[in-house]
Amino acid sequence: MPYQQHKLSMKKEIHIGKKIKEVLKSQGRTATWFSQELPCDRSNLYHIFNNDSINTRQLLRISDILNYDFFLWISEESKMNDENI
């Protein structure tokens, strides 16, 4: 396996949908509340939770709604991945 490919396979998965769901739960907020704030229907909300990637414009909106910097979280997770390789 080439070195670069091996490095990528060792990285910890950054799953933004799981993190959004985790932050929502830690704030004691419901999926119903969140879907009204976005706004979107609940089936689309669960699609967000299950995806490991997201549109940056949508992530910015979610960051504002939840008052949480997901971009900083992604950056920190990525740095930790690089340090652990």
RONU-452134 format. One record per residue: residue in one letter; z negated, x negated, y of N, C-alpha, C, CB in turn. Coordinates in Angstrom, 1 decimal, padded with zeros to 4 digits, always signed. Glycine has a CB too. Layout:
REM RONU-452134
REC   residuo     n.zz     n.xx     n.yy    ca.zz    ca.xx    ca.yy     c.zz     c.xx     c.yy    cb.zz    cb.xx    cb.yy
REC         A        Z        X        Y        Z        X        Y        Z        X        Y        Z        X        Y
...
//
This chain:
REM RONU-452134
REC   residuo     n.zz     n.xx     n.yy    ca.zz    ca.xx    ca.yy     c.zz     c.xx     c.yy    cb.zz    cb.xx    cb.yy
REC         M   +000.0   -000.9   -001.2   +000.0   +000.0   +000.0   +000.0   -000.9   +001.2   -001.2   +001.0   +000.0
REC         P   +000.9   -000.7   +002.2   +001.0   -001.5   +003.4   -000.4   -001.3   +004.2   +002.2   -001.1   +004.3
REC         Y   -000.8   -002.4   +004.9   -002.0   -002.4   +005.6   -002.2   -001.2   +006.6   -002.1   -003.7   +006.4
REC         Q   -001.2   -000.9   +007.4   -001.3   +000.2   +008.4   -001.5   +001.5   +007.6   +000.0   +000.2   +009.2
REC         Q   -000.8   +001.7   +006.6   -000.9   +003.0   +005.8   -002.3   +003.1   +005.2   +000.2   +003.1   +004.7
REC         H   -002.8   +002.0   +004.7   -004.1   +001.9   +004.1   -005.2   +002.2   +005.2   -004.4   +000.6   +003.5
REC         K   -005.0   +001.7   +006.4   -006.0   +002.0   +007.5   -006.0   +003.5   +007.8   -005.5   +001.2   +008.8
REC         L   -004.9   +004.1   +007.9   -004.8   +005.5   +008.2   -005.5   +006.4   +007.1   -003.4   +006.0   +008.3
REC         S   -005.3   +006.0   +005.9   -005.9   +006.8   +004.8   -007.4   +006.6   +004.7   -005.3   +006.3   +003.4
REC         M   -008.0   +005.6   +005.4   -009.4   +005.4   +005.4   -010.1   +006.1   +006.5   -009.8   +003.9   +005.4
REC         K   -009.4   +006.6   +007.5   -010.0   +007.3   +008.7   -010.6   +008.6   +008.3   -008.9   +007.5   +009.7
REC         K   -011.7   +008.9   +008.9   -012.4   +010.2   +008.8   -011.6   +011.3   +009.4   -013.8   +010.1   +009.4
REC         E   -011.5   +012.4   +008.8   -010.7   +013.5   +009.3   -011.3   +014.0   +010.6   -010.5   +014.6   +008.3
REC         I   -010.5   +014.2   +011.6   -010.9   +014.9   +012.8   -010.4   +016.3   +012.8   -010.5   +014.1   +014.2
REC         H   -011.2   +017.3   +012.5   -010.8   +018.7   +012.3   -011.3   +019.5   +013.5   -011.3   +019.3   +011.0
REC         I   -010.4   +019.7   +014.5   -010.8   +020.3   +015.8   -011.3   +021.8   +015.5   -009.7   +020.3   +016.7
REC         G   -010.6   +022.5   +014.6   -011.0   +023.9   +014.4   -012.4   +024.0   +013.9   -010.0   +024.5   +013.4
REC         K   -012.8   +023.1   +013.0   -014.2   +023.1   +012.5   -015.2   +022.8   +013.6   -014.4   +022.1   +011.3
REC         K   -014.8   +021.9   +014.5   -015.7   +021.5   +015.6   -015.9   +022.7   +016.5   -015.2   +020.3   +016.3
REC         I   -014.8   +023.4   +016.8   -014.9   +024.5   +017.7   -015.8   +025.6   +017.1   -013.5   +025.1   +018.0
REC         K   -015.7   +025.8   +015.9   -016.5   +026.8   +015.2   -018.0   +026.3   +015.2   -016.1   +027.0   +013.8
REC         E   -018.2   +025.1   +015.0   -019.6   +024.5   +015.0   -020.2   +024.6   +016.4   -019.5   +023.0   +014.6
REC         V   -019.5   +024.3   +017.4   -020.0   +024.4   +018.8   -020.3   +025.9   +019.1   -019.0   +023.8   +019.8
REC         L   -019.4   +026.8   +018.8   -019.6   +028.2   +019.0   -020.9   +028.7   +018.4   -018.4   +029.0   +018.5
REC         K   -021.1   +028.3   +017.1   -022.3   +028.7   +016.3   -023.5   +028.1   +017.0   -022.1   +028.3   +014.9
REC         S   -023.5   +026.8   +017.4   -024.6   +026.2   +017.9   -025.1   +026.8   +019.2   -024.4   +024.7   +018.2
REC         Q   -024.2   +027.5   +019.9   -024.5   +028.1   +021.2   -024.9   +029.6   +021.0   -023.3   +028.1   +022.1
REC         G   -024.9   +030.0   +019.7   -025.4   +031.4   +019.4   -024.4   +032.4   +019.8   -026.7   +031.6   +020.0
REC         R   -023.1   +032.0   +019.9   -022.1   +033.0   +020.3   -021.4   +033.5   +019.1   -021.0   +032.3   +021.3
REC         T   -020.8   +034.7   +019.3   -020.1   +035.4   +018.2   -018.6   +035.2   +018.3   -020.5   +036.9   +018.1
REC         A   -018.0   +035.4   +017.2   -016.5   +035.4   +017.1   -015.9   +036.5   +018.0   -016.0   +035.5   +015.7
REC         T   -016.6   +037.6   +018.0   -016.2   +038.7   +018.9   -016.2   +038.3   +020.4   -017.0   +040.0   +018.7
REC         W   -017.3   +037.7   +020.8   -017.4   +037.3   +022.2   -016.3   +036.3   +022.5   -018.8   +036.6   +022.4
REC         F   -016.1   +035.3   +021.6   -015.2   +034.2   +021.8   -013.7   +034.8   +021.9   -015.3   +033.2   +020.7
REC         S   -013.4   +035.7   +021.0   -012.1   +036.3   +021.0   -011.8   +037.1   +022.3   -011.9   +037.2   +019.8
REC         Q   -012.9   +037.7   +022.9   -012.7   +038.4   +024.2   -012.5   +037.4   +025.3   -013.9   +039.3   +024.4
REC         E   -013.2   +036.3   +025.3   -013.1   +035.3   +026.3   -011.8   +034.6   +026.4   -014.2   +034.3   +026.2
REC         L   -011.2   +034.4   +025.2   -009.9   +033.6   +025.2   -008.7   +034.3   +025.9   -009.5   +033.4   +023.7
REC         P   -008.4   +035.4   +025.9   -008.5   +036.4   +024.9   -007.5   +036.3   +023.8   -008.4   +037.8   +025.6
REC         C   -007.9   +036.7   +022.6   -007.0   +036.7   +021.5   -007.6   +037.6   +020.4   -006.7   +035.3   +020.9
REC         D   -006.9   +038.1   +019.4   -007.5   +038.9   +018.4   -008.2   +038.0   +017.4   -006.4   +039.8   +017.7
REC         R   -009.1   +038.6   +016.6   -009.9   +037.8   +015.8   -009.1   +037.0   +014.7   -010.9   +038.7   +015.1
REC         S   -008.0   +037.6   +014.2   -007.2   +036.9   +013.2   -006.7   +035.6   +013.8   -006.1   +037.8   +012.7
REC         N   -006.3   +035.6   +015.1   -005.8   +034.3   +015.7   -007.0   +033.4   +015.9   -005.2   +034.6   +017.1
REC         L   -008.2   +033.9   +016.1   -009.3   +033.1   +016.3   -009.6   +032.3   +015.0   -010.5   +033.9   +016.7
REC         Y   -009.6   +033.0   +013.9   -009.8   +032.3   +012.6   -008.7   +031.3   +012.2   -009.9   +033.4   +011.5
REC         H   -007.5   +031.6   +012.7   -006.5   +030.6   +012.6   -006.8   +029.3   +013.3   -005.1   +031.2   +013.1
REC         I   -007.4   +029.4   +014.5   -007.9   +028.3   +015.3   -008.9   +027.5   +014.5   -008.4   +028.7   +016.7
REC         F   -009.9   +028.2   +013.9   -011.0   +027.6   +013.2   -010.5   +026.8   +012.0   -012.0   +028.6   +012.8
REC         N   -009.4   +027.3   +011.4   -008.9   +026.7   +010.1   -007.9   +025.6   +010.4   -008.3   +027.8   +009.3
REC         N   -007.5   +025.4   +011.6   -006.5   +024.4   +011.9   -007.1   +023.1   +012.3   -005.6   +024.8   +013.0
REC         D   -006.5   +022.0   +011.9   -007.0   +020.6   +012.2   -006.4   +020.1   +013.5   -006.8   +019.7   +011.1
REC         S   -005.5   +020.9   +014.1   -004.9   +020.5   +015.3   -004.7   +021.7   +016.2   -003.5   +019.8   +015.1
REC         I   -004.5   +021.4   +017.5   -004.5   +022.5   +018.5   -003.6   +022.1   +019.7   -005.9   +023.0   +018.9
REC         N   -003.0   +023.1   +020.4   -002.3   +022.8   +021.6   -003.3   +022.4   +022.7   -001.5   +024.1   +022.1
REC         T   -003.0   +021.4   +023.4   -003.9   +020.8   +024.4   -004.3   +021.8   +025.5   -003.3   +019.6   +025.1
REC         R   -003.3   +022.7   +025.9   -003.6   +023.7   +026.9   -004.7   +024.7   +026.4   -002.3   +024.4   +027.3
REC         Q   -004.5   +025.0   +025.1   -005.5   +025.9   +024.5   -006.8   +025.3   +024.4   -005.0   +026.4   +023.1
REC         L   -006.8   +024.0   +024.0   -008.1   +023.3   +023.9   -008.8   +023.1   +025.2   -007.9   +021.9   +023.2
REC         L   -008.1   +022.9   +026.3   -008.7   +022.9   +027.6   -009.3   +024.2   +027.9   -007.6   +022.5   +028.6
REC         R   -008.7   +025.3   +027.6   -009.2   +026.6   +027.9   -010.5   +026.8   +027.1   -008.2   +027.8   +027.5
REC         I   -010.5   +026.5   +025.8   -011.7   +026.6   +024.9   -012.8   +025.7   +025.4   -011.3   +026.2   +023.5
REC         S   -012.5   +024.5   +025.9   -013.5   +023.6   +026.4   -014.2   +024.2   +027.7   -012.8   +022.2   +026.9
REC         D   -013.4   +024.9   +028.5   -013.9   +025.6   +029.7   -014.8   +026.7   +029.3   -012.8   +026.1   +030.6
REC         I   -014.4   +027.5   +028.3   -015.2   +028.7   +027.9   -016.5   +028.3   +027.3   -014.3   +029.5   +026.9
REC         L   -016.4   +027.3   +026.4   -017.7   +026.8   +025.7   -018.4   +025.8   +026.5   -017.3   +026.3   +024.3
REC         N   -017.9   +025.3   +027.6   -018.5   +024.3   +028.4   -018.9   +023.1   +027.5   -019.8   +024.8   +029.1
REC         Y   -017.8   +022.6   +026.8   -018.0   +021.5   +025.9   -016.7   +020.7   +026.0   -018.2   +022.0   +024.4
REC         D   -016.8   +019.4   +026.1   -015.7   +018.5   +026.2   -015.2   +018.1   +024.9   -016.0   +017.2   +027.1
REC         F   -014.3   +018.8   +024.3   -013.7   +018.5   +023.0   -012.8   +017.3   +023.1   -012.9   +019.7   +022.5
REC         F   -012.2   +017.0   +024.2   -011.4   +015.8   +024.4   -012.2   +014.6   +024.2   -010.6   +015.8   +025.7
REC         L   -013.4   +014.6   +024.8   -014.3   +013.5   +024.7   -014.8   +013.3   +023.3   -015.6   +013.6   +025.6
REC         W   -015.1   +014.4   +022.6   -015.5   +014.4   +021.2   -014.4   +013.7   +020.3   -015.8   +015.8   +020.7
REC         I   -013.2   +014.1   +020.6   -012.0   +013.6   +019.8   -012.0   +012.1   +020.0   -010.7   +014.2   +020.2
REC         S   -012.1   +011.7   +021.3   -012.0   +010.2   +021.7   -013.1   +009.5   +021.0   -012.1   +010.1   +023.2
REC         E   -014.3   +010.0   +021.0   -015.5   +009.3   +020.4   -015.3   +009.2   +018.9   -016.8   +010.0   +020.7
REC         E   -014.9   +010.3   +018.3   -014.6   +010.3   +016.8   -013.6   +009.3   +016.4   -014.2   +011.7   +016.3
REC         S   -012.5   +009.2   +017.2   -011.5   +008.2   +017.0   -012.0   +006.8   +017.1   -010.3   +008.5   +017.9
REC         K   -012.8   +006.5   +018.1   -013.4   +005.2   +018.3   -014.2   +004.8   +017.1   -014.2   +005.1   +019.6
REC         M   -015.1   +005.8   +016.6   -015.9   +005.5   +015.5   -015.1   +005.2   +014.2   -016.9   +006.7   +015.2
REC         N   -014.0   +005.9   +014.1   -013.1   +005.7   +013.0   -012.5   +004.3   +013.0   -011.9   +006.7   +013.0
REC         D   -012.1   +003.8   +014.2   -011.5   +002.5   +014.4   -012.6   +001.4   +014.1   -011.0   +002.3   +015.8
REC         E   -013.8   +001.7   +014.5   -014.9   +000.7   +014.3   -015.3   +000.6   +012.8   -016.1   +001.1   +015.1
REC         N   -015.1   +001.6   +012.1   -015.5   +001.6   +010.7   -014.4   +001.1   +009.7   -015.9   +003.0   +010.3
REC         I   -013.3   +000.7   +010.3   -012.2   +000.2   +009.4   -012.2   -001.3   +009.4   -010.8   +000.7   +009.9
//
